Amino acid sequence: MWHGGVEPVMSRAEQEGRLAGSPAHDGKRQAGADQMMAELDWTAAGHGWQGKETTLRLVGWSRQRRVVLLRRKLDRPLVLLDRTQPEQPLLSFAEVGPDREMWEYAALVTSLNDELLTLGQLYRDRGRLRECVRRTEEPMGLGWLHNA
């Protein structure tokens, strides 16, 4: 199960042997990953993604946990949508010069012992599955099921 890194839920899932991984979304979880991002020793994680790992014990956690940071270089054009004025949103195109790089990152907390290539594939599969479920639930008005 995926729980977003909440300590009581993660601890119980770990005790029951159920925790596959948790995407980490808030600033507290990513604060410890800042140093990892600047380092150069990234490993191929499949489909253009790179990964690296460490163990962290963040505020509110009872113990250290494995944290995997995944990234992929953004080579496609980027668009910025500014909605500060809802009646007239502004659309801007981001241009990145040849001496700059832009990356998309995903931080995962996991109890799995798999290598980075396997974790990268599991994370991509999970994302595709969630998207299929969402697309199936929405037209039928069943979006509330996953929150029940």
C-alpha positions in Angstrom: 0.0 0.0 0.0 1.1 3.6 -0.6 0.5 6.0 2.2 2.5 9.2 1.6 4.9 8.7 4.5 2.7 9.2 7.6 4.6 7.5 10.5 1.7 5.6 12.2 0.5 4.2 8.9 4.0 3.3 7.7 4.9 1.6 11.0 1.8 -0.6 11.0 2.3 -1.5 7.3 5.9 -2.4 8.0 4.9 -4.6 10.9 2.4 -6.4 8.7 4.9 -6.7 5.9 2.7 -4.6 3.5 4.7 -1.5 2.8 5.9 -1.4 -0.8 6.7 2.3 -0.9 5.4 5.8 -0.3 5.8 8.8 -2.6 7.2 11.6 -0.5 5.6 14.9 -1.5 6.1 17.6 1.2 9.1 19.8 1.9 10.1 17.9 5.1 10.7 14.7 3.3 12.5 16.4 0.5 14.8 18.5 2.7 17.1 15.6 3.3 17.3 14.9 -0.4 18.8 18.3 -1.3 22.3 17.1 -0.8 21.6 13.9 -2.8 20.4 16.0 -5.8 23.7 17.9 -6.1 25.8 14.8 -6.2 26.9 13.1 -9.5 26.7 9.4 -8.7 23.3 8.6 -10.2 22.4 5.0 -11.4 20.2 4.2 -14.4 16.7 3.4 -13.3 15.1 2.7 -16.7 13.1 4.7 -19.3 15.3 7.8 -19.0 15.2 7.9 -15.1 18.2 7.9 -12.8 18.2 7.0 -9.2 20.1 7.0 -5.9 19.3 6.1 -2.4 20.1 6.7 1.2 18.6 6.2 4.6 17.1 9.0 6.5 15.4 9.5 9.9 13.2 12.5 9.5 11.4 14.5 12.2 8.4 12.4 13.4 9.7 9.1 12.2 10.5 6.4 14.8 13.5 5.0 12.8 15.6 5.4 9.7 14.0 4.4 6.4 15.3 3.8 2.9 14.7 6.8 0.7 15.1 6.5 -3.1 15.3 9.7 -5.2 14.5 9.3 -8.9 15.0 11.9 -11.6 14.8 12.4 -15.3 16.0 15.2 -17.5 13.3 17.3 -19.1 14.1 17.7 -22.8 10.7 18.8 -24.0 9.4 22.4 -24.2 8.0 23.7 -20.9 5.0 25.9 -20.4 4.2 28.0 -17.4 0.6 28.9 -16.7 0.1 31.9 -14.4 -3.4 31.9 -12.8 -2.8 34.9 -10.5 -5.5 36.7 -12.5 -8.1 33.9 -13.1 -10.1 35.9 -15.6 -7.0 36.2 -17.8 -4.4 33.4 -17.2 -1.0 34.0 -18.7 0.8 31.4 -20.7 4.6 31.6 -20.9 7.2 29.3 -22.6 10.2 28.4 -20.6 13.5 28.4 -22.5 16.5 26.6 -21.0 19.9 27.5 -22.4 22.5 24.9 -23.5 24.5 25.4 -20.2 21.4 24.6 -18.0 19.5 21.4 -17.2 16.0 20.9 -15.9 15.0 17.7 -14.0 11.8 16.1 -12.8 12.2 14.4 -9.4 10.3 11.8 -7.4 11.2 10.9 -3.8 10.1 7.5 -2.5 10.2 6.0 1.0 10.3 2.2 0.8 10.9 -1.0 2.7 11.6 -3.0 -0.4 15.2 -4.2 -0.9 15.0 -4.3 -4.7 17.6 -2.6 -6.9 17.0 0.9 -8.3 16.1 -0.4 -11.8 13.3 -2.6 -10.3 12.0 0.2 -8.0 11.9 2.6 -10.9 9.8 0.1 -12.9 7.5 -0.5 -9.9 7.0 3.2 -9.5 6.1 3.7 -13.2 3.8 0.7 -13.1 2.0 2.0 -10.0 1.6 5.4 -11.7 0.0 3.8 -14.8 -2.3 1.7 -12.7 -3.5 4.6 -10.6 -4.2 6.6 -13.8 -6.2 3.7 -15.2 -8.3 3.4 -12.0 -8.8 7.2 -12.0 -10.0 7.2 -15.6 -12.4 4.3 -14.9 -13.9 5.8 -11.7 -14.4 9.4 -12.9 -16.9 8.8 -15.7 -19.0 6.5 -13.5 -18.9 8.9 -10.5 -17.0 6.4 -8.4 -14.0 8.7 -7.5 -15.0 8.5 -3.8 -14.2 4.7 -3.6 -10.5 5.1 -3.0 -11.2 7.5 -0.1 -13.7 5.2 1.6 
